[in-house]
Amino acid sequence: MTLTEQVITIAACAIGTMLTRYLPFLVFSSRKPTPDYIQYLGRALPCAIFAMLVVYCLKDVTITAGSHGLPEAIAIAVTILLHKALHQMLLSIAGGTICYMLLSQYLFTH
């Protein structure tokens, strides 16, 4: 990439990021109430996105071969238990990820 292409790419990324951050504040005024469908999306989308991520992460797990999905199942259980105990999403995700990595690297090696 030339220097000009790099500058254009960085500028496009910065503008795109700023646009997605500032656009809701420009579209939805603080003087008018937020529309009901936007409030619904704010409640429903986070759960839907996490469900989609779980499905995506488990799409290649085969329970009939290898470790039979045990590291994944254990890591999911650890994530759920951490979230129920701590109510901290980032800690739950990090704990489940670390658990999975340790299990897959050291205990369930192929």
SVG drawing of the C-alpha trace seen along z (x, -y; Angstrom):
<svg xmlns="http://www.w3.org/2000/svg" viewBox="-43 -19 47 60">
<polyline fill="none" stroke="black" stroke-width="0.4" points="0.0,0.0 1.2,-3.4 1.2,-6.2 -1.9,-7.8 -3.8,-4.5 -2.9,-4.0 -4.1,-7.6 -7.3,-7.0 -7.9,-3.7 -7.3,-5.1 -9.5,-8.1 -12.3,-5.9 -12.1,-3.7 -12.1,-6.7 -15.0,-8.3 -17.0,-5.0 -16.3,-4.6 -17.2,-8.1 -20.4,-7.9 -21.6,-4.8 -20.9,-6.4 -22.4,-9.8 -25.3,-8.9 -27.7,-7.7 -27.2,-11.0 -28.0,-13.0 -31.0,-10.9 -32.7,-10.6 -33.1,-13.9 -33.0,-14.0 -36.1,-16.2 -38.3,-13.4 -38.8,-10.0 -36.9,-7.1 -39.2,-5.1 -40.5,-1.8 -38.9,0.4 -35.5,-1.1 -35.9,-0.4 -37.0,3.2 -33.9,3.6 -31.7,2.3 -33.1,5.1 -33.3,7.9 -30.1,7.6 -27.5,8.2 -29.0,11.6 -29.4,12.4 -25.8,11.5 -24.5,13.7 -26.7,16.6 -25.4,16.2 -21.8,16.2 -22.4,19.4 -23.8,21.1 -20.9,19.9 -18.3,21.1 -19.9,24.6 -20.6,25.2 -17.5,27.3 -17.7,29.4 -18.1,33.1 -19.4,35.1 -18.6,38.4 -14.9,37.7 -11.8,36.4 -12.6,35.0 -16.4,35.4 -17.0,31.7 -16.0,32.0 -13.7,28.9 -16.4,26.8 -19.1,28.1 -16.9,27.6 -16.0,24.1 -19.6,23.2 -20.5,24.5 -17.7,22.4 -18.9,19.4 -22.4,19.8 -21.3,20.5 -19.0,17.5 -21.8,15.3 -24.3,16.5 -21.9,16.0 -20.3,12.7 -22.8,11.0 -19.8,9.6 -20.1,10.4 -16.5,9.7 -15.1,11.8 -17.5,14.6 -16.4,14.6 -12.7,14.3 -13.0,17.1 -14.7,19.4 -12.2,18.6 -9.2,19.2 -10.8,22.4 -11.3,23.6 -7.8,22.7 -6.2,24.5 -8.4,27.6 -7.7,27.7 -4.0,27.0 -3.1,29.2 -5.8,31.7 -7.6,32.6 -4.6,32.6 -5.0,34.5"/>
</svg>
